Amino acid sequence: MNLTKKNGNGNGARAGLGLSLDPLRNWWAGAPGWQRWAVYVLLIVAAVFLPSEAIGSFMAPSGASWPSMLSDQIAIYVLLALGLNVVVGMAGLLDLGYVAFYAVGGYTIAIFAVRYHWSFWEALVLAILFSALAGVILGAPTLRLRGDYLAIVTLGFGEIVKRTANNSSFVNGPRGVQGIPHPPTLSEFEVLGVQPLKYGLLDTRPYYYLLLVFIIIAIIFVRRLDASRVGRAWASIREDEDAAELMGVPTFKFKLAAFAIGAAIGGSGGVVFAAKQTSILPANFEFIVSALVLAAVVLGGSGNIPGAILGAFVVAWLPERFRFLDEYRMLIFGGALVLMMIFRPEGLWPSRRRKAELAEGGGGMGTMGAEIAGPGQSEAAEVSK
């Protein structure tokens, strides 16, 4: 398998693996509306039947519950990856403290549902608003920073939220909050042996379907933003923020919007997580969550919605599928991530724009992307020295 390609000057430029999604992209770009809607419907139907026992028989390890894997890990990570993809993939801002917004959503429903007896739906709306506000509070004083400095500040914010929860008697410190109510049952109708609107302890599938609704809403919302002037502003900021400012783009305003939108999506995931578990602890919101969600976005294809979903599925599923390997499963998982970044740095399902940025020698994530030497660049760098 040839991993390099030659240009006209005879210089080798690193390329990804031979797998190309260009034919699929070309077909999709020219597909009529009815074909696109047919694909959307088929994908939703496939997602609805995903918790079935037939699929779980080979997707889950022996003795594990496949619906629980979907609701506790995979669907949560997909929703978080969609939110972080707005910040990292679309706006090019490196956020290492994304778990903080996940925690804000979880603790909002914990406080207002347990202490003030708010319903799940009331607390959900408030949690989304509070998470977006947390994004604005973090972004307002820090988004004039770039690159490594912004990453360090967001990492600190994530730790501040966790330490505050751990040391605050208002939320019971390290003991956390217990007794969080489940979402109220909307209906007890049954289809194919499932009551999708009845939330309780025994059946985790209704929580998966609730997360699926949130994921679909997030996809539609983010996709429409990406196709609007907001998405074009994010792309210009990611590729060259200075040039965007010179062209009159209010970069600070759009970066703040990216932080708020990404935070709101992450907060909604925290609400469902807390309501399903009925209790939350500061230990649920470790830095490793932020790292894994970021890995999902980059692994899948930063800036591409299907890529973020695929990356989140892989990152959440692989360690659980190979849990029978005990401590070796994380070693194998880490090795797989390293190999992917070596042989396919653009991700499993990159967007056209990101592939072009990598081909031109940029990291594909604006100021946060590492520079990748393209044809002739290494020689030019040596001459400049």
C-alpha positions as CSV (number, residue, x, y, z in Angstrom):
1,M,0.0,0.0,0.0
2,N,1.5,3.3,-1.1
3,L,1.3,5.9,1.6
4,T,3.1,8.7,-0.3
5,K,2.4,10.5,-3.5
6,K,4.7,12.3,-5.8
7,N,4.3,15.8,-7.0
8,G,5.8,17.5,-10.1
9,N,9.0,18.3,-8.2
10,G,9.5,14.8,-7.1
11,N,8.9,15.5,-3.4
12,G,6.9,13.0,-1.4
13,A,3.8,14.2,0.5
14,R,2.2,12.1,3.0
15,A,-1.3,10.9,2.1
16,G,-3.9,9.1,4.0
17,L,-4.9,5.5,3.4
18,G,-6.3,4.5,0.1
19,L,-9.9,4.7,1.3
20,S,-11.6,7.6,-0.4
21,L,-15.1,8.9,0.1
22,D,-15.0,11.2,-2.9
23,P,-17.4,9.1,-5.1
24,L,-19.9,9.1,-2.3
25,R,-19.6,12.8,-1.8
26,N,-19.9,13.5,-5.6
27,W,-23.1,11.4,-5.7
28,W,-24.5,13.1,-2.7
29,A,-23.7,16.6,-4.1
30,G,-25.7,15.8,-7.3
31,A,-28.5,13.7,-5.7
32,P,-32.0,15.0,-6.1
33,G,-34.0,16.0,-3.0
34,W,-36.1,12.8,-2.8
35,Q,-33.0,10.6,-2.7
36,R,-31.5,12.6,0.1
37,W,-34.8,12.4,2.1
38,A,-34.8,8.6,1.5
39,V,-31.3,8.4,2.9
40,Y,-32.3,10.4,5.9
41,V,-35.3,8.2,6.6
42,L,-33.3,5.0,6.2
43,L,-30.7,6.3,8.7
44,I,-33.3,7.2,11.2
45,V,-35.0,3.8,10.9
46,A,-31.6,2.1,11.3
47,A,-30.9,4.2,14.4
48,V,-34.4,3.2,15.8
49,F,-33.6,-0.5,15.4
50,L,-30.0,-0.2,16.6
51,P,-30.8,-1.4,20.2
52,S,-32.2,-4.8,18.8
53,E,-30.9,-8.0,20.3
54,A,-29.8,-9.2,16.9
55,I,-27.4,-6.3,16.5
56,G,-26.3,-6.5,20.2
57,S,-25.4,-10.2,19.8
58,F,-22.2,-9.2,17.9
59,M,-21.8,-5.5,18.9
60,A,-21.7,-6.1,22.7
61,P,-19.4,-8.4,24.7
62,S,-20.8,-11.5,26.3
63,G,-23.0,-10.7,29.3
64,A,-23.2,-7.0,28.6
65,S,-26.4,-5.1,27.8
66,W,-26.2,-3.5,24.3
67,P,-29.1,-1.0,25.0
68,S,-27.2,0.1,28.1
69,M,-24.0,0.6,26.1
70,L,-26.0,2.7,23.6
71,S,-27.7,4.9,26.2
72,D,-24.8,5.2,28.7
73,Q,-21.9,5.6,26.4
74,I,-22.4,5.8,22.7
75,A,-25.4,8.1,22.3
76,I,-24.0,10.5,25.0
77,Y,-20.6,10.6,23.3
78,V,-22.2,11.3,19.9
79,L,-24.2,14.2,21.3
80,L,-21.1,15.6,23.0
81,A,-19.0,15.2,19.9
82,L,-21.6,17.1,17.9
83,G,-21.3,20.0,20.3
84,L,-17.6,20.0,20.5
85,N,-17.4,19.8,16.7
86,V,-19.0,23.2,16.5
87,V,-16.1,24.6,18.6
88,V,-13.2,22.6,17.3
89,G,-14.1,21.5,13.9
90,M,-16.1,24.5,12.6
91,A,-14.7,27.5,14.4
92,G,-11.1,26.0,15.0
93,L,-11.0,26.7,18.7
94,L,-9.2,24.1,20.9
95,D,-11.4,23.4,24.0
96,L,-9.9,21.0,26.5
97,G,-12.5,21.7,29.2
98,Y,-15.7,20.7,27.4
99,V,-16.7,18.4,30.2
100,A,-17.4,21.5,32.2
101,F,-20.6,22.2,30.2
102,Y,-21.6,18.6,30.5
103,A,-21.3,19.0,34.2
104,V,-23.2,22.3,34.3
105,G,-26.2,20.5,32.6
106,G,-26.1,17.6,35.0
107,Y,-25.8,19.7,38.1
108,T,-28.5,22.1,36.9
109,I,-31.1,19.3,36.8
110,A,-29.8,17.8,40.0
111,I,-30.2,21.1,41.9
112,F,-33.5,22.3,40.5
113,A,-35.2,18.9,40.3
114,V,-34.1,17.7,43.8
115,R,-34.2,20.9,45.8
116,Y,-36.9,22.9,44.0
117,H,-38.9,20.0,42.5
118,W,-38.8,21.2,39.0
119,S,-39.9,18.7,36.3
120,F,-37.4,17.2,33.9
121,W,-38.5,19.3,30.9
122,E,-38.4,22.6,32.9
123,A,-34.9,21.7,34.2
124,L,-33.8,20.7,30.7
125,V,-34.6,24.1,29.3
126,L,-32.9,25.8,32.2
127,A,-29.8,23.5,31.9
128,I,-29.4,24.3,28.2
129,L,-29.6,28.1,29.0
130,F,-27.2,27.8,31.9
131,S,-24.7,25.8,29.8
132,A,-24.8,28.3,27.0
133,L,-24.3,31.1,29.6
134,A,-21.3,29.2,31.0
135,G,-19.9,29.1,27.5
136,V,-20.3,32.9,27.2
137,I,-18.8,33.4,30.7
138,L,-15.8,31.3,29.7
139,G,-15.5,32.8,26.2
140,A,-16.0,36.5,26.9
141,P,-12.7,37.1,28.7
142,T,-10.6,34.3,27.0
143,L,-11.5,34.1,23.3
144,R,-9.1,36.9,22.4
145,L,-6.5,34.2,23.2
146,R,-5.5,31.7,20.5
147,G,-3.9,28.3,20.1
148,D,-2.1,26.9,23.1
149,Y,-3.1,29.7,25.5
150,L,-6.8,29.2,24.8
151,A,-6.4,25.4,25.3
152,I,-4.8,26.0,28.7
153,V,-7.5,28.4,29.8
154,T,-10.3,26.0,28.8
155,L,-8.5,23.1,30.6
156,G,-8.4,25.2,33.7
157,F,-12.1,26.1,33.4
158,G,-13.0,22.4,33.3
159,E,-11.0,21.7,36.4
160,I,-12.5,24.7,38.2
161,V,-16.0,23.4,37.7
162,K,-15.1,19.9,38.9
163,R,-13.2,21.2,42.0
164,T,-16.0,23.6,42.8
165,A,-18.5,20.8,42.8
166,N,-16.2,18.6,44.8
167,N,-15.7,21.2,47.5
168,S,-19.2,22.7,47.6
169,S,-21.6,21.6,50.4
170,F,-24.5,23.0,48.4
171,V,-24.1,20.0,46.0
172,N,-22.9,17.6,48.7
173,G,-19.2,17.7,47.7
174,P,-17.7,14.4,46.6
175,R,-20.8,12.5,47.6
176,G,-22.7,14.2,44.8
177,V,-26.5,14.6,44.4
178,Q,-28.8,11.6,44.7
179,G,-32.5,11.2,44.0
180,I,-32.6,12.9,40.6
181,P,-36.0,12.1,39.1
182,H,-36.4,10.2,35.8
183,P,-38.2,12.0,33.0
184,P,-41.9,11.7,33.4
185,T,-43.6,9.0,31.4
186,L,-45.4,10.5,28.5
187,S,-47.2,7.5,27.3
188,E,-47.3,3.7,27.9
189,F,-47.9,2.7,24.3
190,E,-45.9,-0.3,23.2
191,V,-44.3,-1.0,19.8
192,L,-42.3,-4.1,19.1
193,G,-42.0,-4.9,22.8
194,V,-40.6,-1.4,23.7
195,Q,-42.3,1.4,25.5
196,P,-40.3,4.3,24.1
197,L,-41.9,7.0,26.2
198,K,-41.9,5.2,29.6
199,Y,-38.8,6.1,31.6
200,G,-37.7,4.0,34.5
201,L,-34.8,1.8,35.9
202,L,-35.2,-1.5,34.1
203,D,-35.4,-0.5,30.4
204,T,-32.6,1.8,29.1
205,R,-34.0,1.9,25.5
206,P,-36.3,4.9,26.1
207,Y,-33.3,7.0,27.2
208,Y,-31.5,6.0,24.0
209,Y,-34.5,7.2,22.0
210,L,-34.6,10.4,23.9
211,L,-30.9,11.0,23.2
212,L,-31.6,10.1,19.5
213,V,-34.2,12.9,19.4
214,F,-31.6,15.3,20.8
215,I,-29.0,14.1,18.3
216,I,-31.3,14.6,15.4
217,I,-32.3,18.1,16.6
218,A,-28.6,19.0,17.1
219,I,-27.7,17.7,13.6
220,I,-30.4,19.8,11.9
221,F,-29.5,22.9,13.9
222,V,-25.8,22.7,13.4
223,R,-26.1,21.7,9.7
224,R,-28.3,24.8,9.0
225,L,-25.8,27.0,10.9
226,D,-22.9,25.5,8.9
227,A,-24.7,26.3,5.6
228,S,-25.5,29.9,6.7
229,R,-23.3,33.0,7.0
230,V,-22.5,31.9,10.5
231,G,-20.9,28.7,9.2
232,R,-19.0,30.8,6.5
233,A,-17.7,33.1,9.3
234,W,-16.5,30.1,11.4
235,A,-14.7,28.7,8.3
236,S,-12.9,32.0,7.7
237,I,-11.9,32.2,11.4
238,R,-10.6,28.7,11.4
239,E,-8.6,29.2,8.2
240,D,-7.1,32.6,9.0
241,E,-8.5,34.7,11.8
242,D,-6.4,37.8,10.9
243,A,-7.6,37.8,7.3
244,A,-11.2,37.3,8.5
245,E,-10.9,40.4,10.7
246,L,-9.4,42.4,7.9
247,M,-12.4,41.4,5.7
248,G,-14.8,42.8,8.3
249,V,-15.9,39.5,10.0
250,P,-16.7,40.2,13.7
251,T,-14.6,37.3,14.8
252,F,-15.1,37.6,18.6
253,K,-18.9,37.6,18.2
254,F,-18.9,34.4,16.1
255,K,-16.3,32.6,18.3
256,L,-18.5,33.4,21.3
257,A,-21.5,32.1,19.5
258,A,-19.6,28.8,18.8
259,F,-18.7,28.4,22.5
260,A,-22.3,29.1,23.6
261,I,-23.9,26.7,21.0
262,G,-21.4,23.9,21.7
263,A,-21.9,24.3,25.5
264,A,-25.7,24.2,25.1
265,I,-25.5,20.9,23.2
266,G,-23.1,19.4,25.8
267,G,-25.4,20.6,28.7
268,S,-28.3,18.7,27.2
269,G,-26.3,15.5,27.3
270,G,-25.5,16.1,31.0
271,V,-29.2,16.4,31.7
272,V,-30.1,13.1,30.2
273,F,-27.1,11.4,31.9
274,A,-28.1,12.7,35.3
275,A,-31.8,11.8,34.9
276,K,-31.0,8.3,33.8
277,Q,-28.4,7.6,36.6
278,T,-30.6,9.4,39.2
279,S,-27.3,10.6,40.9
280,I,-24.2,12.4,39.8
281,L,-20.7,12.8,41.4
282,P,-17.8,15.2,40.6
283,A,-15.9,12.0,39.6
284,N,-18.3,11.7,36.6
285,F,-16.7,14.8,35.0
286,E,-13.0,14.0,34.8
287,F,-10.7,15.5,32.2
288,I,-10.6,12.1,30.3
289,V,-14.1,12.8,29.1
290,S,-13.0,16.0,27.4
291,A,-10.0,14.2,25.9
292,L,-12.1,11.3,24.6
293,V,-14.7,13.6,23.0
294,L,-11.9,15.6,21.4
295,A,-10.4,12.4,20.1
296,A,-13.7,11.4,18.7
297,V,-14.0,14.7,16.7
298,V,-10.5,14.5,15.4
299,L,-10.6,10.8,14.7
300,G,-13.9,11.0,12.8
301,G,-13.1,14.0,10.8
302,S,-13.0,17.5,12.3
303,G,-15.6,19.8,10.9
304,N,-17.7,17.1,9.4
305,I,-21.0,16.1,11.1
306,P,-21.0,12.4,9.9
307,G,-17.4,12.2,10.8
308,A,-17.9,13.4,14.3
309,I,-20.8,10.9,14.8
310,L,-18.6,8.0,13.4
311,G,-15.6,9.0,15.6
312,A,-17.8,9.2,18.7
313,F,-19.3,5.8,18.0
314,V,-15.8,4.2,17.6
315,V,-14.3,5.9,20.6
316,A,-17.3,5.0,22.9
317,W,-17.8,1.5,21.5
318,L,-14.3,0.0,21.1
319,P,-13.3,0.0,24.8
320,E,-16.6,-1.5,25.8
321,R,-16.6,-4.1,23.1
322,F,-13.2,-5.4,24.2
323,R,-13.8,-5.1,27.9
324,F,-13.0,-8.8,28.2
325,L,-9.3,-7.9,27.6
326,D,-9.3,-6.1,31.0
327,E,-6.4,-3.6,31.2
328,Y,-5.1,-4.4,27.7
329,R,-8.2,-3.0,26.1
330,M,-7.1,0.6,26.7
331,L,-3.6,-0.2,25.4
332,I,-5.1,-1.6,22.2
333,F,-7.5,1.4,22.0
334,G,-4.7,3.9,22.3
335,G,-2.6,2.1,19.8
336,A,-5.4,2.1,17.3
337,L,-5.8,5.9,17.8
338,V,-2.1,6.5,17.2
339,L,-2.1,4.4,14.0
340,M,-5.1,6.2,12.7
341,M,-3.5,9.6,13.2
342,I,-0.3,8.4,11.4
343,F,-1.9,6.8,8.4
344,R,-5.1,8.8,8.1
345,P,-4.5,12.2,9.8
346,E,-7.6,13.8,8.2
347,G,-9.9,11.4,10.1
348,L,-12.2,8.5,9.1
349,W,-14.7,10.7,7.4
350,P,-13.1,14.2,6.7
351,S,-14.9,17.1,5.0
352,R,-13.7,18.3,1.6
353,R,-12.4,21.5,3.1
354,R,-10.3,19.7,5.8
355,K,-8.8,17.4,3.2
356,A,-7.8,20.4,1.1
357,E,-6.3,22.2,4.2
358,L,-4.2,19.1,5.0
359,A,-3.1,18.8,1.3
360,E,-2.0,22.5,1.4
361,G,0.1,21.8,4.6
362,G,-2.2,23.1,7.3
363,G,-3.5,21.2,10.2
364,G,-7.0,21.9,9.0
365,M,-8.2,23.5,12.3
366,G,-7.0,27.0,11.9
367,T,-4.8,28.3,14.7
368,M,-5.1,25.1,16.7
369,G,-4.0,22.8,13.9
370,A,-0.4,21.6,13.8
371,E,1.4,22.5,10.6
372,I,2.0,19.6,8.3
373,A,4.9,20.0,5.9
374,G,3.6,19.9,2.3
375,P,5.6,19.6,-0.9
376,G,8.7,21.9,-0.8
377,Q,7.8,23.4,2.6
378,S,10.6,21.6,4.5
379,E,13.2,22.8,2.0
380,A,11.9,26.4,2.2
381,A,12.0,26.2,6.0
382,E,15.7,25.1,5.9
383,V,16.6,28.0,3.5
384,S,14.8,30.5,5.8
385,K,17.0,29.4,8.7
